[in-house]
Amino acid sequence: MLGHITGLLFSPETAWQKIKTELDQGSCHTTVLMIILGLIPPVSGYIGTTTIGWQLGAGDPVKLTNSSAGYISVLYFIAIIVGINAVALAIRWMSETYDAQVSYQHSLALSTFTAVPLLLVGIFEIYPVLWINFLVGLLALALSVRLLYTGVPIILDVDKERGFLYSSSILAFGLIALVAMLVITALLWGLGLEPSLTS
């Protein structure tokens, strides 16, 4: 599995072909990879926000209490797992529109491996400097979009033209899901579940 990650970053089409072969043979199990990689951002965020803190401007770093950072990290991990699975379900649901015969395992592999750059850059949350996290996050987002557009035709067995439209639909779903998560976060904070800062 880890060999696929480096392959996706440097030679995505070849790596997608290998993943497709393993999926068709039933030897590609992405659930463990999803859980391991899904732990990187929450654990890094917990460490960064409790020990170093966010530096906003010239003021003192803003740190979270251990309990506040703990429940936020757990919710962060749950959001990552639910998000990856929701995208996989959307991929499978849209498959009829694009004449693709897609199993849930193929959909989950596509959504998991597409999210790899975004999950890996979560390590930068250990040192939470806003502009560094923003720039690295943009780079990871660009790599994820590239992986999505190269992976859909290969993993889902559709031609490149249909794959482009299919990928665009998946990307639109992902953006809608992101906005929904932001709304849920704002609602939870409004109900009193906002983070607690150290004094």
C-alpha positions as a Markdown table, in Angstrom:
| # | Residue | x | y | z |
|---|---|---|---|---|
| 1 | Met | 0.0 | 0.0 | 0.0 |
| 2 | Leu | 2.7 | 2.5 | 0.9 |
| 3 | Gly | 4.4 | 1.9 | -2.5 |
| 4 | His | 1.2 | 3.1 | -4.1 |
| 5 | Ile | 1.5 | 6.4 | -2.3 |
| 6 | Thr | 4.9 | 7.3 | -3.7 |
| 7 | Gly | 3.8 | 6.0 | -7.1 |
| 8 | Leu | 0.7 | 8.2 | -7.1 |
| 9 | Leu | 2.8 | 11.3 | -6.3 |
| 10 | Phe | 5.4 | 10.7 | -9.0 |
| 11 | Ser | 3.8 | 8.4 | -11.6 |
| 12 | Pro | 0.1 | 8.5 | -11.0 |
| 13 | Glu | -1.1 | 6.6 | -14.1 |
| 14 | Thr | 1.2 | 3.7 | -13.5 |
| 15 | Ala | 0.2 | 3.6 | -9.8 |
| 16 | Trp | -3.5 | 3.7 | -10.7 |
| 17 | Gln | -3.1 | 0.8 | -13.0 |
| 18 | Lys | -1.4 | -1.3 | -10.3 |
| 19 | Ile | -4.2 | -0.3 | -7.8 |
| 20 | Lys | -6.8 | -1.3 | -10.4 |
| 21 | Thr | -5.2 | -4.7 | -10.9 |
| 22 | Glu | -5.1 | -5.3 | -7.1 |
| 23 | Leu | -8.7 | -4.2 | -6.8 |
| 24 | Asp | -9.8 | -6.6 | -9.6 |
| 25 | Gln | -7.9 | -9.4 | -7.9 |
| 26 | Gly | -9.4 | -8.5 | -4.5 |
| 27 | Ser | -6.0 | -7.9 | -2.9 |
| 28 | Cys | -6.3 | -4.2 | -2.3 |
| 29 | His | -7.6 | -3.4 | 1.1 |
| 30 | Thr | -7.9 | 0.4 | 1.5 |
| 31 | Thr | -9.8 | 0.5 | 4.9 |
| 32 | Val | -6.6 | 0.1 | 6.9 |
| 33 | Leu | -4.8 | 2.7 | 4.8 |
| 34 | Met | -7.7 | 5.1 | 5.2 |
| 35 | Ile | -7.6 | 4.8 | 9.0 |
| 36 | Ile | -3.8 | 5.1 | 9.3 |
| 37 | Leu | -3.6 | 8.1 | 7.0 |
| 38 | Gly | -6.8 | 9.6 | 8.6 |
| 39 | Leu | -5.0 | 9.7 | 12.0 |
| 40 | Ile | -2.2 | 11.9 | 10.7 |
| 41 | Pro | -4.1 | 15.3 | 10.7 |
| 42 | Pro | -6.0 | 14.9 | 14.0 |
| 43 | Val | -2.9 | 13.7 | 15.9 |
| 44 | Ser | -0.7 | 16.4 | 14.4 |
| 45 | Gly | -3.4 | 19.0 | 15.1 |
| 46 | Tyr | -3.7 | 17.9 | 18.7 |
| 47 | Ile | 0.1 | 18.1 | 19.2 |
| 48 | Gly | 0.4 | 21.4 | 17.5 |
| 49 | Thr | -2.5 | 23.2 | 19.1 |
| 50 | Thr | -1.7 | 22.0 | 22.7 |
| 51 | Thr | 2.1 | 22.4 | 22.7 |
| 52 | Ile | 3.0 | 25.1 | 20.1 |
| 53 | Gly | -0.3 | 26.9 | 19.4 |
| 54 | Trp | -1.4 | 29.0 | 16.5 |
| 55 | Gln | 0.5 | 32.2 | 15.9 |
| 56 | Leu | -1.9 | 34.8 | 14.5 |
| 57 | Gly | 0.1 | 37.9 | 13.7 |
| 58 | Ala | 2.5 | 39.3 | 16.2 |
| 59 | Gly | 0.6 | 38.2 | 19.4 |
| 60 | Asp | 1.2 | 35.3 | 21.7 |
| 61 | Pro | 0.5 | 31.8 | 20.4 |
| 62 | Val | -3.1 | 30.6 | 20.9 |
| 63 | Lys | -3.2 | 27.1 | 22.5 |
| 64 | Leu | -6.1 | 24.8 | 23.2 |
| 65 | Thr | -6.7 | 22.9 | 26.4 |
| 66 | Asn | -5.9 | 19.2 | 26.2 |
| 67 | Ser | -9.6 | 18.2 | 26.7 |
| 68 | Ser | -10.8 | 20.7 | 24.0 |
| 69 | Ala | -8.1 | 19.6 | 21.5 |
| 70 | Gly | -8.9 | 16.0 | 22.3 |
| 71 | Tyr | -12.6 | 16.1 | 21.5 |
| 72 | Ile | -11.9 | 18.3 | 18.4 |
| 73 | Ser | -9.3 | 15.7 | 17.2 |
| 74 | Val | -11.8 | 12.8 | 17.7 |
| 75 | Leu | -14.4 | 14.8 | 15.7 |
| 76 | Tyr | -11.8 | 15.7 | 13.1 |
| 77 | Phe | -10.9 | 12.0 | 12.6 |
| 78 | Ile | -14.6 | 11.0 | 12.4 |
| 79 | Ala | -15.1 | 13.8 | 9.8 |
| 80 | Ile | -12.2 | 12.5 | 7.7 |
| 81 | Ile | -13.5 | 8.9 | 7.7 |
| 82 | Val | -17.1 | 10.0 | 7.0 |
| 83 | Gly | -16.0 | 12.3 | 4.3 |
| 84 | Ile | -13.9 | 9.7 | 2.5 |
| 85 | Asn | -16.8 | 7.2 | 2.7 |
| 86 | Ala | -19.4 | 9.8 | 1.6 |
| 87 | Val | -17.3 | 10.5 | -1.5 |
| 88 | Ala | -17.1 | 6.8 | -2.2 |
| 89 | Leu | -20.8 | 6.4 | -1.9 |
| 90 | Ala | -21.3 | 9.4 | -4.2 |
| 91 | Ile | -18.9 | 7.9 | -6.8 |
| 92 | Arg | -20.9 | 4.6 | -6.7 |
| 93 | Trp | -24.2 | 6.5 | -6.8 |
| 94 | Met | -23.1 | 8.5 | -9.9 |
| 95 | Ser | -21.7 | 5.5 | -11.7 |
| 96 | Glu | -25.0 | 4.7 | -13.5 |
| 97 | Thr | -25.0 | 8.2 | -15.1 |
| 98 | Tyr | -21.6 | 7.6 | -16.6 |
| 99 | Asp | -22.2 | 3.9 | -17.6 |
| 100 | Ala | -19.6 | 2.6 | -15.1 |
| 101 | Gln | -20.0 | -0.7 | -13.2 |
| 102 | Val | -18.4 | 0.3 | -9.8 |
| 103 | Ser | -18.1 | -1.7 | -6.7 |
| 104 | Tyr | -17.9 | 0.0 | -3.3 |
| 105 | Gln | -14.4 | -1.2 | -2.9 |
| 106 | His | -13.3 | 0.5 | -6.2 |
| 107 | Ser | -15.1 | 3.7 | -5.1 |
| 108 | Leu | -13.5 | 3.6 | -1.6 |
| 109 | Ala | -10.0 | 3.0 | -3.1 |
| 110 | Leu | -10.5 | 6.0 | -5.5 |
| 111 | Ser | -11.6 | 8.3 | -2.7 |
| 112 | Thr | -9.0 | 7.1 | -0.3 |
| 113 | Phe | -6.0 | 7.3 | -2.7 |
| 114 | Thr | -7.2 | 10.7 | -4.0 |
| 115 | Ala | -7.2 | 12.1 | -0.5 |
| 116 | Val | -3.6 | 10.9 | 0.2 |
| 117 | Pro | -1.9 | 14.2 | -0.4 |
| 118 | Leu | -4.4 | 16.1 | 1.7 |
| 119 | Leu | -4.0 | 13.6 | 4.6 |
| 120 | Leu | -0.2 | 13.5 | 4.3 |
| 121 | Val | 0.2 | 17.3 | 4.6 |
| 122 | Gly | -1.7 | 17.0 | 7.9 |
| 123 | Ile | 1.7 | 16.4 | 9.4 |
| 124 | Phe | 2.3 | 20.2 | 9.0 |
| 125 | Glu | -0.3 | 20.8 | 11.7 |
| 126 | Ile | 2.3 | 19.9 | 14.3 |
| 127 | Tyr | 3.8 | 23.3 | 13.6 |
| 128 | Pro | 0.6 | 25.4 | 13.0 |
| 129 | Val | 1.8 | 28.4 | 11.1 |
| 130 | Leu | -1.2 | 29.7 | 9.1 |
| 131 | Trp | 0.6 | 30.7 | 5.9 |
| 132 | Ile | 2.7 | 27.5 | 5.7 |
| 133 | Asn | -0.3 | 25.3 | 6.3 |
| 134 | Phe | -2.3 | 27.3 | 3.7 |
| 135 | Leu | 0.5 | 27.0 | 1.0 |
| 136 | Val | 1.1 | 23.3 | 1.7 |
| 137 | Gly | -2.6 | 22.7 | 1.7 |
| 138 | Leu | -3.1 | 24.3 | -1.7 |
| 139 | Leu | -0.3 | 22.2 | -3.2 |
| 140 | Ala | -1.9 | 19.0 | -1.7 |
| 141 | Leu | -5.3 | 20.1 | -3.1 |
| 142 | Ala | -3.8 | 20.5 | -6.6 |
| 143 | Leu | -2.2 | 17.0 | -6.3 |
| 144 | Ser | -5.5 | 15.5 | -5.1 |
| 145 | Val | -7.4 | 17.0 | -8.1 |
| 146 | Arg | -4.7 | 15.7 | -10.4 |
| 147 | Leu | -5.1 | 12.2 | -8.9 |
| 148 | Leu | -8.8 | 12.4 | -9.2 |
| 149 | Tyr | -8.8 | 13.3 | -12.9 |
| 150 | Thr | -6.1 | 10.6 | -13.7 |
| 151 | Gly | -7.6 | 7.9 | -11.5 |
| 152 | Val | -11.3 | 8.0 | -12.5 |
| 153 | Pro | -10.9 | 6.7 | -16.1 |
| 154 | Ile | -8.5 | 3.9 | -14.9 |
| 155 | Ile | -10.2 | 2.7 | -11.7 |
| 156 | Leu | -13.8 | 3.1 | -13.0 |
| 157 | Asp | -13.2 | 1.8 | -16.5 |
| 158 | Val | -14.6 | 4.8 | -18.4 |
| 159 | Asp | -13.2 | 6.6 | -21.4 |
| 160 | Lys | -11.3 | 9.9 | -20.8 |
| 161 | Glu | -14.1 | 12.2 | -21.9 |
| 162 | Arg | -16.6 | 10.6 | -19.6 |
| 163 | Gly | -13.9 | 10.4 | -16.9 |
| 164 | Phe | -13.4 | 14.1 | -17.1 |
| 165 | Leu | -17.2 | 14.8 | -16.6 |
| 166 | Tyr | -17.3 | 12.1 | -13.8 |
| 167 | Ser | -14.3 | 13.6 | -12.1 |
| 168 | Ser | -15.8 | 17.1 | -12.3 |
| 169 | Ser | -19.0 | 15.7 | -10.7 |
| 170 | Ile | -17.0 | 14.1 | -7.9 |
| 171 | Leu | -15.1 | 17.3 | -7.3 |
| 172 | Ala | -18.4 | 19.3 | -7.1 |
| 173 | Phe | -19.7 | 16.8 | -4.6 |
| 174 | Gly | -16.5 | 17.2 | -2.5 |
| 175 | Leu | -16.9 | 21.0 | -2.5 |
| 176 | Ile | -20.5 | 20.7 | -1.4 |
| 177 | Ala | -19.5 | 18.3 | 1.4 |
| 178 | Leu | -16.8 | 20.7 | 2.5 |
| 179 | Val | -19.3 | 23.6 | 2.8 |
| 180 | Ala | -21.7 | 21.3 | 4.7 |
| 181 | Met | -18.9 | 20.4 | 7.2 |
| 182 | Leu | -18.2 | 24.1 | 7.7 |
| 183 | Val | -21.9 | 24.8 | 8.3 |
| 184 | Ile | -22.0 | 22.0 | 10.8 |
| 185 | Thr | -18.9 | 23.3 | 12.6 |
| 186 | Ala | -20.4 | 26.8 | 12.8 |
| 187 | Leu | -23.7 | 25.3 | 14.2 |
| 188 | Leu | -21.8 | 23.2 | 16.8 |
| 189 | Trp | -19.8 | 26.2 | 17.9 |
| 190 | Gly | -23.0 | 28.2 | 18.2 |
| 191 | Leu | -24.5 | 25.5 | 20.4 |
| 192 | Gly | -21.6 | 25.9 | 22.9 |
| 193 | Leu | -19.1 | 23.3 | 21.6 |
| 194 | Glu | -16.4 | 25.9 | 20.7 |
| 195 | Pro | -12.8 | 25.3 | 21.6 |
| 196 | Ser | -11.4 | 26.2 | 25.0 |
| 197 | Leu | -8.2 | 28.2 | 25.0 |
| 198 | Thr | -5.5 | 28.0 | 27.7 |
| 199 | Ser | -5.1 | 31.1 | 29.8 |
